[in-house]
Amino acid sequence: MSKRSILFPSLKKYDNLSQVMTDHKLASLGDAYVNFVCSIASSKRKREPSSAKVKGKMLGEALKRAGLRGCLPSRMNQHTFADAAEALIVYAWLCDYVTLEDSVTMLGKTDDLIKGLTELLTTIKGKVKFS
């Protein structure tokens, strides 16, 4: 049973990536989740507790590099790209496509946060399936 069905049994079902990435409620939860994951990865790299606030510009750039821009409507700004990335990342975690540990590992491989986020988003893109 996935975290999604346990934590959010009434969460709507999605037909495609675009629907996930434009869900504002998922983006809101995703903001906290992404900052948490990045904080853990940063703490592991530094070997001491650390907090991280991921800038929208970095998330937006990672989304584009992961080839996900085409899943979104036209005329979107950097903030909306960041929200889309956050929504997708938390959705993937909720649905057990990636674990917290997977996310921390991918982000912890490099000091280049955009590169780590791109790897995470690319991995998610390859795993998320819709019926």
C-alpha positions as a Markdown table, in Angstrom:
| # | Residue | x | y | z |
|---|---|---|---|---|
| 1 | Met | 0.0 | 0.0 | 0.0 |
| 2 | Ser | 1.5 | 3.3 | -1.0 |
| 3 | Lys | 1.9 | 6.4 | 1.2 |
| 4 | Arg | -0.5 | 8.1 | -1.1 |
| 5 | Ser | -3.4 | 5.7 | -0.3 |
| 6 | Ile | -2.6 | 5.8 | 3.4 |
| 7 | Leu | -1.9 | 9.5 | 3.8 |
| 8 | Phe | -4.2 | 10.9 | 1.2 |
| 9 | Pro | -6.9 | 8.4 | 0.3 |
| 10 | Ser | -9.0 | 11.1 | -1.3 |
| 11 | Leu | -6.2 | 12.5 | -3.4 |
| 12 | Lys | -7.5 | 12.7 | -7.0 |
| 13 | Lys | -6.2 | 10.3 | -9.6 |
| 14 | Tyr | -4.2 | 11.7 | -12.4 |
| 15 | Asp | -4.2 | 10.7 | -16.1 |
| 16 | Asn | -0.8 | 12.2 | -17.0 |
| 17 | Leu | 2.3 | 14.2 | -15.9 |
| 18 | Ser | 0.7 | 17.5 | -16.8 |
| 19 | Gln | -2.1 | 17.0 | -14.3 |
| 20 | Val | 0.4 | 16.1 | -11.5 |
| 21 | Met | 2.7 | 19.0 | -12.3 |
| 22 | Thr | -0.1 | 21.6 | -12.3 |
| 23 | Asp | -1.7 | 20.5 | -9.0 |
| 24 | His | -1.2 | 23.4 | -6.6 |
| 25 | Lys | -1.8 | 21.4 | -3.5 |
| 26 | Leu | 0.9 | 18.9 | -4.5 |
| 27 | Ala | 3.2 | 21.8 | -5.2 |
| 28 | Ser | 2.7 | 23.2 | -1.7 |
| 29 | Leu | 3.5 | 19.9 | -0.1 |
| 30 | Gly | 6.3 | 19.4 | -2.5 |
| 31 | Asp | 7.9 | 22.6 | -1.5 |
| 32 | Ala | 8.4 | 21.4 | 2.1 |
| 33 | Tyr | 9.4 | 17.9 | 0.9 |
| 34 | Val | 12.1 | 19.1 | -1.5 |
| 35 | Asn | 13.6 | 21.5 | 1.1 |
| 36 | Phe | 13.6 | 18.6 | 3.6 |
| 37 | Val | 15.3 | 16.2 | 1.2 |
| 38 | Cys | 17.9 | 18.8 | 0.2 |
| 39 | Ser | 18.5 | 19.6 | 3.9 |
| 40 | Ile | 19.2 | 15.9 | 4.6 |
| 41 | Ala | 21.5 | 15.6 | 1.5 |
| 42 | Ser | 23.3 | 18.8 | 2.5 |
| 43 | Ser | 23.7 | 17.6 | 6.1 |
| 44 | Lys | 25.1 | 14.3 | 4.9 |
| 45 | Arg | 27.7 | 16.0 | 2.7 |
| 46 | Lys | 28.7 | 18.4 | 5.4 |
| 47 | Arg | 28.6 | 15.8 | 8.1 |
| 48 | Glu | 26.6 | 18.2 | 10.4 |
| 49 | Pro | 23.0 | 19.4 | 10.6 |
| 50 | Ser | 22.2 | 21.8 | 7.9 |
| 51 | Ser | 19.1 | 23.4 | 6.4 |
| 52 | Ala | 18.5 | 24.2 | 2.7 |
| 53 | Lys | 15.9 | 26.3 | 0.9 |
| 54 | Val | 15.9 | 25.4 | -2.7 |
| 55 | Lys | 15.5 | 28.4 | -5.1 |
| 56 | Gly | 12.8 | 28.2 | -7.7 |
| 57 | Lys | 15.3 | 29.1 | -10.4 |
| 58 | Met | 17.2 | 25.9 | -9.6 |
| 59 | Leu | 14.1 | 23.8 | -9.7 |
| 60 | Gly | 12.9 | 25.4 | -12.9 |
| 61 | Glu | 16.2 | 24.8 | -14.6 |
| 62 | Ala | 16.3 | 21.2 | -13.5 |
| 63 | Leu | 12.8 | 20.6 | -14.8 |
| 64 | Lys | 13.9 | 21.9 | -18.2 |
| 65 | Arg | 17.1 | 19.8 | -18.3 |
| 66 | Ala | 15.1 | 16.7 | -17.4 |
| 67 | Gly | 13.0 | 17.2 | -20.5 |
| 68 | Leu | 9.8 | 17.9 | -18.6 |
| 69 | Arg | 9.0 | 21.4 | -20.0 |
| 70 | Gly | 6.9 | 19.9 | -22.8 |
| 71 | Cys | 4.5 | 18.4 | -20.2 |
| 72 | Leu | 3.4 | 21.9 | -19.1 |
| 73 | Pro | 1.1 | 24.4 | -20.8 |
| 74 | Ser | 2.8 | 27.3 | -22.6 |
| 75 | Arg | 3.3 | 30.7 | -21.1 |
| 76 | Met | 4.5 | 29.6 | -17.7 |
| 77 | Asn | 7.0 | 31.4 | -15.6 |
| 78 | Gln | 10.0 | 30.3 | -13.5 |
| 79 | His | 7.8 | 30.1 | -10.3 |
| 80 | Thr | 5.3 | 27.8 | -12.0 |
| 81 | Phe | 8.2 | 25.6 | -13.3 |
| 82 | Ala | 9.5 | 25.3 | -9.7 |
| 83 | Asp | 6.0 | 24.4 | -8.4 |
| 84 | Ala | 5.7 | 21.8 | -11.2 |
| 85 | Ala | 9.0 | 20.2 | -10.2 |
| 86 | Glu | 8.0 | 20.2 | -6.5 |
| 87 | Ala | 4.6 | 18.6 | -7.3 |
| 88 | Leu | 6.1 | 15.9 | -9.4 |
| 89 | Ile | 8.8 | 15.0 | -6.8 |
| 90 | Val | 6.4 | 14.7 | -3.9 |
| 91 | Tyr | 3.9 | 12.8 | -6.1 |
| 92 | Ala | 6.7 | 10.3 | -6.9 |
| 93 | Trp | 7.5 | 9.9 | -3.3 |
| 94 | Leu | 3.8 | 9.5 | -2.3 |
| 95 | Cys | 3.3 | 6.8 | -4.9 |
| 96 | Asp | 6.5 | 5.0 | -4.0 |
| 97 | Tyr | 8.2 | 5.6 | -7.3 |
| 98 | Val | 11.2 | 6.9 | -5.4 |
| 99 | Thr | 12.0 | 6.7 | -1.7 |
| 100 | Leu | 13.3 | 9.4 | 0.6 |
| 101 | Glu | 16.6 | 7.6 | 0.6 |
| 102 | Asp | 16.7 | 7.5 | -3.2 |
| 103 | Ser | 16.1 | 11.3 | -3.4 |
| 104 | Val | 18.8 | 12.0 | -0.7 |
| 105 | Thr | 21.3 | 9.8 | -2.5 |
| 106 | Met | 20.7 | 11.5 | -5.9 |
| 107 | Leu | 21.0 | 15.0 | -4.5 |
| 108 | Gly | 24.0 | 14.1 | -2.3 |
| 109 | Lys | 26.1 | 12.8 | -5.2 |
| 110 | Thr | 27.1 | 16.3 | -6.3 |
| 111 | Asp | 27.5 | 19.8 | -4.9 |
| 112 | Asp | 25.7 | 21.0 | -8.0 |
| 113 | Leu | 22.1 | 21.1 | -6.8 |
| 114 | Ile | 20.7 | 21.6 | -10.3 |
| 115 | Lys | 22.5 | 18.5 | -11.5 |
| 116 | Gly | 21.2 | 16.5 | -8.6 |
| 117 | Leu | 17.6 | 17.7 | -9.1 |
| 118 | Thr | 17.8 | 17.0 | -12.8 |
| 119 | Glu | 18.9 | 13.4 | -12.1 |
| 120 | Leu | 16.0 | 13.0 | -9.6 |
| 121 | Leu | 13.4 | 14.4 | -12.0 |
| 122 | Thr | 14.8 | 12.3 | -14.9 |
| 123 | Thr | 14.6 | 9.2 | -12.8 |
| 124 | Ile | 11.0 | 10.1 | -11.7 |
| 125 | Lys | 10.0 | 10.8 | -15.3 |
| 126 | Gly | 11.2 | 7.3 | -16.3 |
| 127 | Lys | 9.3 | 5.6 | -13.4 |
| 128 | Val | 5.9 | 7.3 | -13.2 |
| 129 | Lys | 3.2 | 5.4 | -15.1 |
| 130 | Phe | -0.4 | 6.2 | -15.6 |
| 131 | Ser | -3.1 | 3.6 | -16.3 |
